[in-house]
Amino acid sequence: MAKTKEPTVIKKYANRRLYNTGTSTYVTLEDLAVMVKDEEDFIVFDAKSGEDITRSVLTQIIFEQENKGQNLLPIAFLRQLIRFYGDSLQNVVPSYLEFSMSALTKEQDKFREQMSQAFGATALDAMEEQVKRNTEMFERAMRMFMPFGGAGDDEDKAPAKPGAESSDDLDDLKKQLADMQKKIDALAGDKS
């Protein structure tokens, strides 16, 4: 869909479905995230009340991205942001954050331009890919040091990755620990 001056109207229904009136299709939060990244402006209205709920939907998109492990917002920042609610500076924070993000975006564009001039677009893409690989490798390494693969990890559901043999070792250790716990429980039951 071509970018227009008027924002696309999205209607959110009681069943949590989102309807894009511009394309006459149902969309997901991921679709809306893509629209944001493509700089396509939209407004979300509650279909029943007509209330503008754009802010809460955008916040929900951020929440979903953070839950996918794409942690962009540091914990200290989130805590400070929460502290501003109800504070006398609460009205200043939105304009400050908007200005800061705008400045960061401009600097990001300059940095990308300088990198592509210096190394070419393929070098920049290669660097981004290397950063992704390094991040994935770091996360896997950190999971090895966390007991049982980290709280809330769904390792059993994840596709096998290179180095899955270390995951098998971890599963063996878990089984041994469970067996030892059963023996301890049995011994404790015999003494009472």
PyMOL commands that set and color helices and strands:
alter all, ss='L'
color gray80, all
select helices_A, chain A and resi 29-37+54-67+75-84+93-119+121-145+147-149+164-191
alter helices_A, ss='H'
color red, helices_A
select strands_A, chain A and resi 8-12+18-20+25-27+42-46
alter strands_A, ss='S'
color yellow, strands_A
deselect
rebuild
show_as cartoon
